Every structure is written in C-alpha cells, then in structure tokens.
Amino acid sequence: MPVQAMGDDRRLVGVTALAGALAGLSLAPLGLAPLLWLALVPLWSCGPAAAGLWGAAAVLVSHRWLLWLHPLDWIGVPGPLSLPICLLLWLGCGLAGGLLVATWSALVRRLGPRHFATALVACGLWGLTEVLLATGPLFWIGLGTSSLPADRPLAGLAALGGAGLVAAVQLLISWFCWHSLLASGASRRGWGLGLVAVLLLSHGLGWSQLRADQAERGAPFRVLVLQPALPTREKFKPERQRGLLVQIAAARSQAAALGVPLLLPEGTLVLGQAMPEADAEVLSGGFRLEGEELRSSVLRFLPGQTQASGWVDKSRVVPLGEWVPLARLWRWSGLSAVGGVEPGPPSRLLMRSGADPAVAICYELADGVALRKASAAGAGWLMASANLDPYPALLRDQFTALAQMRAIETGRWLVSAANTGPSLVIDGQGLVRNALPPEQSELGVFELELLSRATSYQIWGEAPLILMILLGGAGCFWYRRPRSGRSH
C-alpha cells in the first residue's frame, strides 16, 4: 500500500474515533442533535474497524459515569481491586458498543452506503436494535435520546414511533449531510435541499405531537415526593435505616394533613420492614421474598396499613450488580449492597383503586417498550423510582432525558422519586413542570394529570421502523436484481 494511502487511512480512523467521542458528548446534558448529526457523518465512509472505534469512543464518553462506582470497599471489594474492576466494566461496555457499530458498518459496506435504500435499512436497523437492547439487561442510553433537552420537536417523533424512530431519523439526517459534503456544484445544491426537506419534515411531524392545543386534559392528581438524599455507601447502616423511617413517618403524616392521597418516597425498605402508620397511601422502594427469591420492588401500602398489600417487582436487574448467575454456588452476591436479587414478572402496571401507574425501577426507565405496554394496559401515569448516588450529575441529566422520552412516547405524565435527584414531574409532552433541588433532603407536592389518550407509538409500536427496513430491503433487492439486456 502506498505510504500516502496508509496516512489517509490513519487520519480517517483518527477522525472517526474523535467523531465517536463527540457523539458521546452530544447526549444529555448537552442534548445537541446537530453535533450528533455531524459526528455520525464519518460512519457512512469508514470501514468496520474505524466504525468500531467510533462506537467504543461514543460509549466510553457517554458512560464515563461508571467510573464513579469506585471505591467499592462498601460492598466488600478490596481497595486494590476496586479501580481495576470499575475500569474493566467501563472498558467492557465500550468494547460491546464498538462491536455492535462495527457489525452495522459491515452491513452498510455490503449493501453500498450511497444508495437511499441502504440508508433506510441501516437507519431502521440501528433504531430497532436500540429498542431491542433496551429490553435486555445491558443497555442504558442511545442515539434516540440525544435530541433532549435541546431539540424537543425532534424528540416529538417518539410519540409516533418511539426513541428508535428518533435514532433512525437522526442517522438519516447524517446520511444527507454526508452526501451534501461529498457532492459538488448542482448536485450539492440538490442534496442540500434534500437535507433541508428531511429536517423540516421530521421537526414538523415531531412538533405536531407536542402542540399545546393538541394536548389532552386529564383529571388532576397530587402526590407528595420524599427525596431523602441518603449516601448509598451508608444507606443500609442501621442508624441510616432508622433515620429513613423517621423521614417516611413524618412525610406520611404530612401527606395526610395536606390531603395529598399518595406519598412517593425513594426509600429502600429492608426485607420485612413495617411502614409507619398514617392515613396516606405509600408507594415505596423495598425488598420482599417470593418463595426463596429476593425481589427488589415498589411496594404499595394502603392508608393505615403497615404491611405491603401490592407491588411491582423489578424485572430488568443489573447483571453482576444485582443478579449473579449461580450466586448460591460460588457465594458471591455481586457488585451491589443488595446483590442476589432475582427478576420479577415483566409487567410494569401497578394496580390501585384508580390512577394506576406504570412503574420503572432504577434503570428500567431505559426500556420504553415495557412502559408502552403498561400504558396501553391502562396506566394513567408513569412512576420512576431510582437511586443514582454515588454517580455524578451527568447520570442525573441522562436520567431526566430518558424520563422526558418515556413521557413523550406514552403521552403520560411522569413522576420521578429519586434518592439524590432528579425528583421531578414531567408532562405528557416532555416538559419538566417541577423539580426538587438535587443532593438535598427535600419534600415536595407535585401536581400532575391522569391521561388516557393513546399515542401512535402505543398503538403501533416499532411498526415505522419495521416499515423503513422493509422498504429499504425492497429497494436493495430491486437495485441488485439482474437487468434485462445485460451483455454476456
């Protein structure tokens, strides 16, 4: 290979890796969709190896909050092993992301990236893959949420086809950007006009889903949210648990005095812990036994009751963090103070006497499919219960963006009760209506509306992505079919 060509290849690899890092930065808290569109452009030119570096860089930058797991001495990991374990987890996530993007790039190269049919297949597959990964245990955030908080009109497409459709459209925008940069003269003007048309159409469709005059008005509903702000590394100490019960008891009494029907504390009750008695219903995080299996749950305590009478178990548990394969055989509960948790049923619907919520516990908020199904089954609002300590503000901002996306997808108001924040309420159009200050022990009354309208995403799910793939696949087949009159 000529020396100049080798130098050009190295530069392309370097540019692609830098673009991946910019893609990771484009997610919340920035939420700068145009930065992502530019960062995606090199993926249409490079090979699988460079694309793998793009994916690894994007994940390592966007998931850098994983390094805040260190130190792990509070769960029994020796100090010298703590940082290497955290680094391996972080690097493992980057490697997985790189392999996925490299596989995607290999398919694009095979089909030919310059064809519009290829772009449809590639964009649809990327979006659908993000959706499918989010239903499993190893996914947190992807391109679909990068439009928040800065570009809500584009995020409005989630009401039509979910976060996967938002990711696919952003890839399609980058494809038009790529062609516009490659072309010259009249051809460049044509591709530029195509890019403008895609931008106007996507933002117009998204904005049509978020218009205030189109919003449904629902029955008002009030909740009292307790944000205890307990350090995770101390949360399960006996004195901290006693302090938490005092906070919950005071909050439950205040809810009854204010006439607020429901208290939402982010308080992880230990197994068998009784709830302080008061005349207010409580939905609290805690643990329970199902046979011999330990479950992490949101527990429902009726007014005046001290024992839970209903619950939703966490279904999407963290591998090695909560769920450890064959943990009873090799006597390790995992990288968590609550290790050894088993997954519960997939349904996120918590039945109450009216105003049933769809519940997301911790990183289950990344799974839009489960909350869509619960909303379609009758949930009138969404509840997120999370403990994001000891992670930095970066993770809280990503959590807020995911919460906004879930609200837009389902057309439901969402209330988050989080240990150190974000404790907030978001309306069905993805706007944050109220929030408690982070990192502080706070109590706040949030007002929301119970909604029943069905978004297109609730009805059709990922059908737009599947249609995009089918149309693109048909176009690829037509382009590759033998032409009549071809010379022999």
C-alpha positions in Angstrom: 0.0 0.0 0.0 1.4 3.5 -0.8 2.6 5.5 2.2 0.2 8.3 1.4 -2.8 5.9 1.4 -1.7 4.5 4.7 -1.5 8.0 6.1 -5.0 8.8 4.8 -6.4 5.7 6.4 -4.9 6.6 9.7 -6.3 10.1 9.5 -9.8 8.6 8.7 -9.5 6.3 11.7 -8.5 9.2 13.9 -11.3 11.4 12.7 -13.8 8.6 13.2 -12.7 8.0 16.8 -12.9 11.7 17.5 -16.4 11.8 16.0 -17.4 8.9 18.3 -16.3 10.9 21.3 -18.3 13.9 20.0 -21.3 11.7 19.7 -20.9 10.6 23.3 -20.8 14.3 24.3 -23.9 15.1 22.3 -26.1 13.2 24.7 -27.6 14.9 27.8 -26.8 17.2 29.5 -26.0 18.9 26.2 -28.6 17.1 24.0 -27.2 18.8 20.9 -28.7 16.9 18.0 -26.7 18.9 15.3 -23.5 17.8 16.9 -24.6 14.2 16.7 -25.5 14.6 13.0 -22.0 15.8 12.2 -20.5 13.1 14.4 -22.4 10.4 12.5 -21.2 11.5 9.1 -17.8 9.5 9.1 -19.7 6.3 9.7 -21.0 6.3 6.2 -17.5 6.5 4.7 -15.3 4.3 7.0 -14.9 0.6 7.3 -15.9 -1.7 10.2 -12.7 -1.3 12.1 -12.9 2.5 12.2 -16.7 2.3 12.9 -15.9 0.0 15.9 -13.6 2.7 17.3 -16.4 5.2 16.8 -18.8 3.0 18.8 -16.3 2.4 21.6 -15.4 6.1 21.9 -19.1 7.1 22.0 -19.9 4.6 24.7 -16.8 5.4 26.8 -17.6 9.1 26.7 -21.3 8.8 27.3 -20.9 6.2 30.1 -18.0 7.7 31.9 -20.1 8.0 35.0 -19.4 4.2 35.6 -16.0 5.2 37.0 -17.8 6.8 39.9 -18.5 3.3 41.2 -15.0 3.4 42.7 -14.3 2.8 45.6 -16.2 -0.5 46.0 -15.0 -1.1 49.6 -18.5 -0.5 50.9 -19.6 -3.8 49.3 -16.6 -5.7 50.4 -14.3 -5.3 47.3 -10.7 -4.8 48.5 -9.3 -1.3 47.7 -6.6 -2.5 45.2 -9.2 -4.4 43.2 -11.8 -1.6 43.1 -10.5 0.7 40.4 -9.4 -2.2 38.1 -12.9 -3.7 38.4 -14.6 -0.4 37.6 -12.2 0.2 34.6 -12.9 -3.3 33.3 -16.7 -2.7 33.5 -16.3 0.7 31.7 -14.0 -0.7 29.0 -16.2 -3.8 28.6 -19.2 -1.5 27.8 -17.0 0.4 25.2 -15.9 -2.9 23.6 -19.5 -4.1 23.3 -20.6 -0.8 21.7 -17.7 -1.0 19.3 -18.5 -4.5 18.2 -22.2 -3.5 17.5 -21.3 -0.5 15.4 -18.6 -2.4 13.5 -21.2 -5.1 12.6 -23.6 -2.4 11.5 -20.9 -0.8 9.3 -20.0 -4.1 7.7 -23.6 -4.4 6.6 -23.6 -0.9 5.2 -20.5 -1.6 3.2 -22.0 -4.8 1.9 -25.2 -3.0 0.6 -23.5 0.1 -0.6 -23.8 3.3 1.5 -24.6 5.7 -1.3 -28.0 4.1 -2.1 -31.1 5.6 -0.3 -32.4 2.1 0.1 -29.3 1.2 2.1 -29.8 4.2 4.2 -33.4 3.2 5.0 -32.3 -0.4 6.0 -29.3 0.8 8.0 -31.2 3.6 9.9 -34.1 1.3 10.6 -31.9 -1.5 11.9 -30.0 0.9 14.2 -33.2 2.2 15.7 -34.7 -1.2 16.1 -31.5 -2.6 17.7 -31.5 0.2 20.3 -35.1 -0.7 21.2 -34.4 -4.4 21.5 -31.2 -3.8 23.5 -33.2 -1.7 25.9 -35.5 -4.6 26.7 -32.4 -6.6 27.9 -30.1 -6.0 30.9 -27.1 -4.3 29.2 -28.3 -1.1 27.7 -28.7 2.4 29.2 -28.9 5.2 26.6 -28.5 5.6 22.8 -29.0 8.0 19.9 -32.7 8.2 20.4 -32.4 10.4 23.5 -29.7 12.7 22.1 -32.3 15.2 21.0 -33.1 16.1 24.6 -33.2 18.5 26.2 -32.3 20.9 23.4 -34.4 19.6 20.5 -37.9 18.7 21.7 -39.6 19.0 18.3 -37.3 16.2 17.0 -37.9 14.2 20.2 -41.7 14.5 19.5 -41.2 11.8 16.8 -41.1 9.4 19.7 -44.9 9.8 20.1 -45.1 8.3 16.5 -42.5 5.6 16.7 -40.6 5.6 19.9 -37.0 6.5 20.7 -35.9 4.1 18.0 -37.5 6.2 15.3 -35.8 9.3 16.7 -32.5 7.5 16.4 -33.2 6.3 12.9 -34.2 9.8 11.7 -31.0 11.3 13.1 -28.9 8.7 11.2 -30.9 9.5 8.0 -30.2 13.2 8.6 -26.5 12.4 8.9 -26.7 10.4 5.6 -28.0 13.5 3.8 -25.2 15.6 5.5 -22.6 13.1 4.2 -23.9 13.3 0.6 -24.0 17.1 0.8 -20.4 17.2 1.8 -19.3 14.8 -0.9 -21.2 16.4 -3.7 -20.3 19.5 -5.7 -22.0 22.1 -7.9 -25.6 21.5 -8.7 -25.5 18.0 -7.1 -24.5 19.6 -3.8 -27.4 22.0 -4.0 -29.8 19.1 -4.6 -28.5 17.1 -1.6 -28.7 20.3 0.4 -32.3 20.8 -0.5 -33.0 17.1 0.4 -31.3 17.7 3.8 -33.5 20.8 4.5 -36.6 18.8 3.5 -35.8 16.0 5.9 -35.1 18.5 8.7 -38.3 20.3 8.1 -40.4 17.2 7.8 -39.0 15.5 10.9 -39.3 18.5 13.1 -42.7 19.4 11.7 -44.1 15.9 12.4 -42.5 15.9 15.9 -43.8 19.3 16.8 -47.3 18.3 15.7 -47.2 15.8 18.5 -46.2 18.4 21.2 -48.5 21.3 20.4 -50.2 22.5 23.5 -53.6 22.9 21.7 -53.4 19.2 20.8 -52.8 18.0 24.4 -55.4 16.1 26.3 -56.6 17.5 29.6 -56.8 14.8 32.3 -58.1 14.6 35.9 -55.8 16.4 38.3 -53.8 14.3 40.8 -51.4 15.2 43.5 -48.5 13.3 45.0 -46.0 14.0 47.8 -42.4 13.1 46.9 -39.8 12.4 49.5 -36.2 12.8 48.4 -34.1 11.5 51.4 -30.6 12.1 49.9 -29.0 9.2 51.8 -25.5 8.3 50.7 -25.6 4.9 49.1 -22.4 3.8 50.8 -24.2 4.4 54.1 -27.8 3.7 53.2 -28.1 0.2 54.8 -26.4 1.1 58.1 -28.9 0.6 61.0 -28.7 4.2 62.0 -29.4 5.4 58.5 -32.4 3.0 58.1 -33.8 4.3 61.4 -33.4 7.9 60.1 -35.2 6.9 56.9 -38.2 5.5 58.7 -38.4 8.8 60.7 -38.4 10.7 57.4 -41.1 8.5 55.9 -43.3 8.6 59.0 -43.2 12.5 59.0 -43.8 12.6 55.3 -46.8 10.2 55.5 -48.3 12.2 58.3 -47.8 15.4 56.3 -49.4 13.9 53.2 -52.5 13.0 55.3 -52.6 16.5 56.8 -52.3 18.2 53.4 -55.0 15.9 51.9 -52.5 14.5 49.3 -53.6 10.9 48.7 -50.2 9.4 47.8 -46.7 9.5 49.2 -43.8 8.5 47.0 -40.6 8.1 49.0 -37.3 6.9 47.4 -36.7 4.8 50.4 -35.3 1.3 50.1 -37.0 -0.5 52.9 -35.2 -3.6 54.2 -36.8 -7.0 54.0 -39.8 -7.3 56.2 -39.7 -3.7 57.3 -43.1 -2.3 58.5 -44.3 1.1 57.2 -45.0 3.8 59.8 -48.8 4.0 60.2 -50.7 7.1 58.9 -53.7 7.9 56.8 -52.0 8.2 53.4 -51.2 5.6 50.7 -47.5 5.0 50.1 -45.6 3.6 47.1 -42.0 2.9 48.4 -39.0 1.0 47.2 -38.2 -2.1 49.2 -37.5 -5.8 49.2 -39.7 -8.8 49.5 -39.5 -12.6 49.2 -41.2 -14.6 46.5 -40.7 -18.1 47.8 -37.0 -18.2 48.4 -36.2 -15.5 45.8 -35.3 -11.9 46.9 -37.1 -9.3 44.8 -36.4 -5.5 44.6 -39.9 -3.9 44.3 -42.1 -0.9 44.6 -44.3 -1.8 47.5 -47.9 -0.4 48.0 -49.1 0.4 51.5 -52.8 1.3 51.8 -53.8 4.1 54.2 -53.4 3.0 57.7 -51.5 -0.2 56.8 -48.0 -1.1 57.9 -47.6 -4.1 55.6 -47.5 -4.1 51.8 -50.6 -5.2 50.1 -49.4 -4.8 46.5 -46.2 -4.5 44.5 -44.4 -4.4 41.2 -41.1 -6.3 41.2 -38.1 -5.2 39.3 -37.8 -7.1 36.1 -34.7 -5.7 34.5 -32.0 -6.4 37.1 -28.3 -5.4 36.7 -26.0 -8.3 35.8 -23.3 -8.7 38.4 -24.7 -5.7 40.2 -28.0 -7.3 41.4 -28.3 -10.6 39.6 -25.4 -13.1 39.7 -25.6 -16.4 37.8 -25.2 -19.4 40.1 -24.6 -17.0 43.0 -25.6 -19.7 45.6 -22.9 -22.0 44.3 -20.0 -19.6 44.3 -21.1 -17.5 47.2 -20.9 -14.0 45.7 -23.8 -11.6 45.7 -22.3 -9.2 43.2 -21.2 -5.6 42.8 -24.0 -4.2 44.9 -25.0 -3.9 48.5 -28.3 -5.6 47.5 -26.8 -8.3 45.3 -28.6 -11.6 44.9 -31.9 -10.1 43.6 -33.9 -12.2 41.2 -36.0 -10.6 38.3 -39.8 -10.4 38.6 -42.6 -10.5 36.0 -42.2 -8.2 33.0 -45.4 -6.2 33.6 -44.9 -2.7 34.8 -48.5 -2.0 35.7 -49.2 -1.4 39.4 -52.9 -1.9 40.2 -54.5 0.6 42.5 -58.1 1.8 43.1 -57.9 4.0 40.1 -54.9 6.1 38.9 -52.8 3.0 38.1 -49.1 3.8 37.4 -46.6 2.2 35.1 -43.6 1.7 37.3 -39.9 1.9 36.3 -37.4 0.9 39.0 -33.9 2.4 38.5 -32.5 1.8 35.0 -35.8 0.1 33.8 -36.5 3.7 32.7 -34.3 2.9 29.6 -36.9 0.3 28.4 -39.6 2.2 26.6 -41.4 -1.0 25.4 -42.3 -2.1 28.9 -43.8 1.3 29.8 -45.6 1.5 26.5 -47.3 -1.9 27.2 -48.2 -0.8 30.7 -49.7 2.4 29.4 -51.7 0.5 26.8 -52.9 -1.8 29.5 -54.5 1.1 31.4 -51.7 3.1 33.3 -52.7 6.7 33.6 -49.3 8.0 34.7 -45.7 6.9 34.9 -43.6 6.5 38.1 -39.8 6.2 38.2 -38.1 5.2 41.4 -34.3 5.5 41.4 -31.1 5.8 43.4 -28.5 7.5 41.3 -25.9 8.0 44.1 -22.9 8.0 44.0 -22.9 8.9 40.4 -22.2 12.5 39.1 -24.7 15.0 37.7 -24.0 13.5 34.2 -26.1 10.5 35.1 -28.9 12.5 36.6 -29.1 14.5 33.4 -29.3 11.4 31.3 -32.0 10.0 33.6 -34.0 13.2 33.1 -33.7 12.9 29.3 -34.9 9.3 29.4 -37.8 10.3 31.6 -38.8 13.0 29.1 -38.6 10.5 26.3 -40.8 7.9 28.1 -43.4 10.7 28.8 -43.5 11.7 25.1 -43.7 8.1 23.9 -46.7 7.2 26.1 -48.3 10.7 26.3 -48.4 10.3 30.1 -47.2 12.5 32.9 -44.2 11.1 34.8 -43.2 11.5 38.4 -39.7 10.6 39.5 -38.9 9.9 43.1 -35.1 9.6 43.4 -32.8 9.4 46.4 -30.5 12.3 45.4 -32.4 13.5 42.4 -33.8 14.0 39.9 -37.1 14.1 41.7 -39.4 15.8 39.3 -42.7 15.8 37.4 -42.8 15.8 33.5 -45.9 16.4 31.5 -47.1 14.2 28.6 -45.2 16.5 26.1 -41.9 16.0 27.8 -41.7 19.3 29.7 -40.3 19.3 33.2 -43.0 21.1 35.2 -41.5 20.9 38.7 -38.3 19.5 40.4 -36.7 19.3 43.8 -33.1 20.5 44.2 -30.6 17.7 43.8 -28.4 16.3 46.5 -30.6 17.7 49.3 -33.2 16.1 51.6 -36.4 17.6 50.3 -40.2 17.1 50.4 -42.4 18.4 47.6 -46.0 18.3 46.4 -46.2 17.6 42.7 -49.4 18.1 40.6 -50.0 16.0 37.5 -52.8 14.9 35.3 -54.1 11.4 34.6 -54.3 10.8 30.9 -55.8 8.1 28.8 -55.2 9.0 25.2 -53.2 6.6 23.1 -50.2 7.9 21.1 -49.4 6.3 17.8 -46.4 4.6 19.4 -48.7 2.9 22.0 -50.8 1.6 19.1 -48.3 0.6 16.5 -45.0 0.2 18.5 -42.0 -0.2 16.3 -44.1 -0.6 13.0 -42.5 2.6 11.5 -39.0 1.1 11.9 -40.1 -2.2 10.5 -41.7 -0.5 7.5 -38.5 1.5 7.0 -36.4 -1.7 6.9 -38.9 -3.5 4.6 -39.0 -0.6 2.1 -35.2 -0.3 2.2 -34.8 -4.0 1.7 -37.2 -4.0 -1.3 -35.1 -1.1 -2.7 -31.9 -3.0 -2.2 -33.4 -6.1 -3.9 -34.6 -4.1 -6.9 -31.2 -2.4 -7.3 -29.3 -5.7 -7.2 -31.7 -7.7 -9.4 -30.3 -8.7 -12.9 -31.2 -6.2 -15.6 -32.6 -7.4 -18.9 -30.4 -6.9 -21.9 -27.2 -7.2 -19.8 -24.3 -8.2 -22.0 -22.9 -11.7 -21.6 
